[in-house]
């Protein structure tokens, strides 16, 4: 049996002094991570476990996709926007003014301003997830959709499009690959956070014999939690939850218990 599974709940609640966040360091000085670090006297380090490698136009052409044959584009991230327009610039393609854009969140739709004048453009914006776009897409079933994405993506959106017989093309425009984590001593951290199954895969790509021991693991989203458990590890902290909608809120609640903070 994995040693970590023999630990008692009390052992798992030992004091937390250091946290590793598997994302890039926040630029905003008022980030909740910095506030939490100061509030609880924590050492918080940031290190992306995955990285994005863009496809150049020569690689993209192998997919034989005619971008301008589509009438609507779905964007689920800023990475998708950056890499899509990079391809367009290399191909000398200019977006027609009647192109429709379906963006997963307000943050994503606002980011479009980096490449197009959004005034008078047809932009549909979800709250946070791809599922939020389903009603907009249903009301625009006649469109021919293009979905710029990574080689690793969730099944939710493609499944929805297929189920509803909506014309839809996936365009792989960047690849998500494991970062080099060989310089990290994971035993220096009390908590390690994961935000995607790709992050979990990256850990084992770098350290195939990784042992959790008394390291507490925090996950964001059910698919990430499942990937951690499938790898034989324990999930100690899960987000989002009704009482902890963010990773920082979930970690803070755990620290209050582990560090016996009133």
C-alpha positions in Angstrom: 0.0 0.0 0.0 1.2 3.5 -0.8 2.7 4.9 2.4 0.7 8.1 2.2 -2.6 6.1 2.5 -1.6 4.8 6.0 -1.3 8.4 7.3 -4.0 9.4 9.8 -6.1 12.5 9.3 -4.2 14.1 12.2 -0.9 13.5 10.4 -2.3 15.2 7.2 -3.0 18.3 9.3 0.5 18.9 10.4 1.7 22.5 10.2 2.0 24.2 6.8 4.9 26.6 6.2 5.5 26.3 2.4 3.3 26.0 -0.6 4.2 25.4 -4.3 1.7 26.8 -6.8 2.0 25.1 -10.2 1.3 28.3 -12.1 3.2 31.5 -13.1 3.9 34.1 -10.5 1.0 36.6 -10.4 1.8 40.1 -11.7 -0.8 41.8 -9.5 0.8 42.8 -6.2 -2.6 42.4 -4.6 -2.9 38.8 -5.6 -4.7 36.6 -2.9 -1.6 34.4 -2.8 0.6 37.3 -1.6 -2.0 38.3 0.9 -2.2 34.7 2.2 1.6 34.4 2.4 1.9 37.6 4.5 -1.1 36.7 6.7 0.1 33.2 7.6 3.9 33.8 7.3 4.1 31.3 4.5 6.8 30.7 1.8 4.9 30.5 -1.5 6.7 29.6 -4.7 5.3 29.6 -8.2 6.4 27.3 -11.0 4.4 26.4 -14.1 4.3 22.6 -14.5 3.3 22.9 -18.2 4.3 25.1 -21.0 2.8 26.1 -24.3 4.7 25.5 -27.5 3.2 27.4 -30.5 2.7 25.7 -33.9 4.1 27.7 -36.8 2.1 28.2 -40.0 4.0 25.4 -41.8 2.9 22.9 -39.1 -0.6 24.3 -39.0 -1.1 23.9 -42.8 -0.7 20.1 -42.4 -4.2 20.1 -40.9 -5.6 21.5 -44.1 -8.0 23.9 -42.4 -9.4 26.9 -44.3 -9.8 29.5 -41.5 -11.9 31.9 -43.7 -14.4 29.1 -44.5 -15.7 29.4 -41.0 -18.2 32.0 -39.8 -17.6 31.8 -36.0 -14.6 31.2 -33.7 -14.7 29.8 -30.2 -12.0 31.0 -27.8 -11.5 29.3 -24.4 -8.2 31.0 -23.4 -5.8 33.9 -24.0 -3.3 31.3 -25.2 -5.8 30.3 -27.9 -6.2 33.9 -29.0 -2.5 34.7 -29.1 -1.6 31.6 -31.1 -4.6 31.8 -33.5 -3.8 35.4 -34.5 -0.1 34.4 -34.8 -1.1 31.9 -37.4 -3.3 34.5 -39.1 -0.5 37.0 -39.3 1.9 34.4 -40.7 -0.7 33.4 -43.3 -1.6 37.0 -44.0 -5.2 36.4 -43.1 -7.4 39.3 -42.0 -10.6 38.5 -40.1 -13.8 39.7 -41.8 -15.9 42.2 -39.9 -18.9 39.8 -39.8 -16.9 37.0 -38.1 -18.6 36.0 -34.8 -16.6 35.3 -31.7 -17.7 33.1 -28.7 -15.5 33.7 -25.7 -15.5 31.6 -22.5 -15.3 34.6 -20.2 -15.3 38.4 -20.1 -11.5 38.3 -19.5 -11.1 36.3 -22.7 -13.4 38.5 -24.8 -11.6 41.7 -23.5 -8.3 40.2 -24.5 -9.5 40.1 -28.1 -9.0 43.9 -28.2 -5.3 43.1 -28.6 -6.0 41.9 -32.2 -9.3 43.3 -33.4 -11.4 46.4 -32.9 -14.2 44.8 -30.9 -16.7 47.7 -31.4 -19.6 46.6 -33.6 -18.2 43.0 -33.7 -20.5 40.1 -32.8 -19.1 38.7 -29.6 -20.8 36.3 -27.2 -19.4 35.9 -23.7 -19.8 33.2 -21.1 -19.4 33.4 -17.4 -16.4 31.2 -16.9 -16.6 27.8 -18.6 -17.2 26.3 -22.1 -20.5 25.1 -20.9 -21.7 28.7 -20.5 -21.4 29.1 -24.2 -23.8 26.3 -25.1 -27.0 28.4 -25.1 -25.3 31.0 -27.3 -24.2 28.3 -29.7 -27.6 26.7 -29.9 -29.1 30.0 -30.9 -26.5 30.3 -33.6 -26.6 26.7 -34.9 -26.3 27.7 -38.5 -22.7 29.0 -38.1 -19.6 27.0 -39.1 -17.5 27.0 -36.0 -13.7 27.0 -35.7 -12.2 25.9 -32.3 -8.6 26.9 -31.9 -7.2 24.7 -29.2 -4.2 22.7 -27.7 -3.3 19.1 -28.5 -4.7 18.5 -25.0 -8.2 19.8 -24.4 -11.4 18.9 -22.6 -14.1 16.7 -24.3 -17.0 18.9 -23.2 -17.2 21.3 -26.1 -16.5 18.9 -29.0 -19.0 16.4 -27.5 -21.7 19.2 -27.3 -21.1 20.2 -30.9 -21.3 16.7 -32.2 -24.4 15.9 -30.2 -26.2 18.9 -31.6 -25.0 18.4 -35.2 -23.3 21.8 -35.3 -20.6 22.3 -38.0 -17.4 22.4 -36.1 -13.6 22.1 -36.8 -10.9 21.7 -34.2 -7.7 23.5 -35.1 -4.6 22.6 -33.0 -2.6 25.8 -32.9 -0.4 25.1 -29.9 0.9 22.1 -27.9 0.8 21.7 -24.1 4.0 20.0 -22.9 5.6 19.2 -19.6 8.0 21.8 -18.2 11.4 20.8 -16.9 11.0 20.5 -13.1 14.3 18.7 -12.5 15.6 21.4 -10.2 12.7 21.3 -7.7 13.0 19.5 -4.4 9.4 18.7 -3.7 10.2 17.6 -0.2 10.7 21.3 0.6 7.0 22.0 0.3 4.1 21.1 2.6 1.5 21.7 -0.1 1.6 21.3 -3.9 -1.2 22.6 -6.0 -2.5 21.3 -9.3 -4.8 23.0 -11.8 -5.1 20.4 -14.6 -4.5 16.8 -15.3 -1.6 18.0 -17.5 0.1 19.3 -14.4 -0.1 15.9 -12.7 1.3 14.2 -15.8 4.1 16.7 -15.9 5.1 15.8 -12.3 5.4 12.1 -13.1 7.1 12.9 -16.4 9.8 14.6 -14.4 9.7 12.3 -11.4 8.3 8.8 -12.3 9.0 7.6 -8.8 7.5 10.5 -7.0 6.3 9.7 -3.4 3.8 12.0 -1.7 4.6 11.1 1.9 3.4 14.0 4.0 3.1 16.5 1.2 -0.5 17.7 1.0 -2.0 18.1 -2.5 -4.5 20.7 -3.5 -6.5 20.4 -6.8 -8.7 22.7 -8.8 -11.5 21.0 -10.7 -12.9 17.5 -10.6 -10.8 16.2 -13.6 -7.6 17.4 -11.8 -8.6 15.7 -8.6 -9.4 12.5 -10.5 -6.0 12.6 -12.2 -4.3 12.9 -8.8 -6.2 10.0 -7.4 -5.7 7.9 -10.5 -2.0 8.4 -9.9 -2.3 6.8 -6.5 -2.0 10.0 -4.5 -4.2 11.6 -1.9 -6.2 14.8 -2.4 -6.2 16.9 0.8 -7.6 20.1 -0.6 -10.2 20.5 -3.3 -11.6 23.6 -5.1 -13.9 24.9 -6.1 -16.3 24.1 -3.3 -19.4 26.0 -2.1 -17.4 27.4 0.8 -14.1 27.7 -1.1 -14.7 28.9 -4.7 -11.0 29.5 -5.4 -7.7 27.7 -4.8 -6.5 30.3 -2.4 -9.7 30.1 -0.3 -9.4 26.3 -0.2 -5.8 26.4 0.8 -6.5 29.1 3.4 -9.2 27.0 5.0 -6.9 24.0 5.3 -4.0 26.1 6.7 -6.4 27.5 9.4 -7.0 23.9 10.6 -3.4 22.6 10.1 -1.8 25.6 11.8 -4.5 25.9 14.5 -5.3 29.5 13.5 -8.4 30.9 15.2 
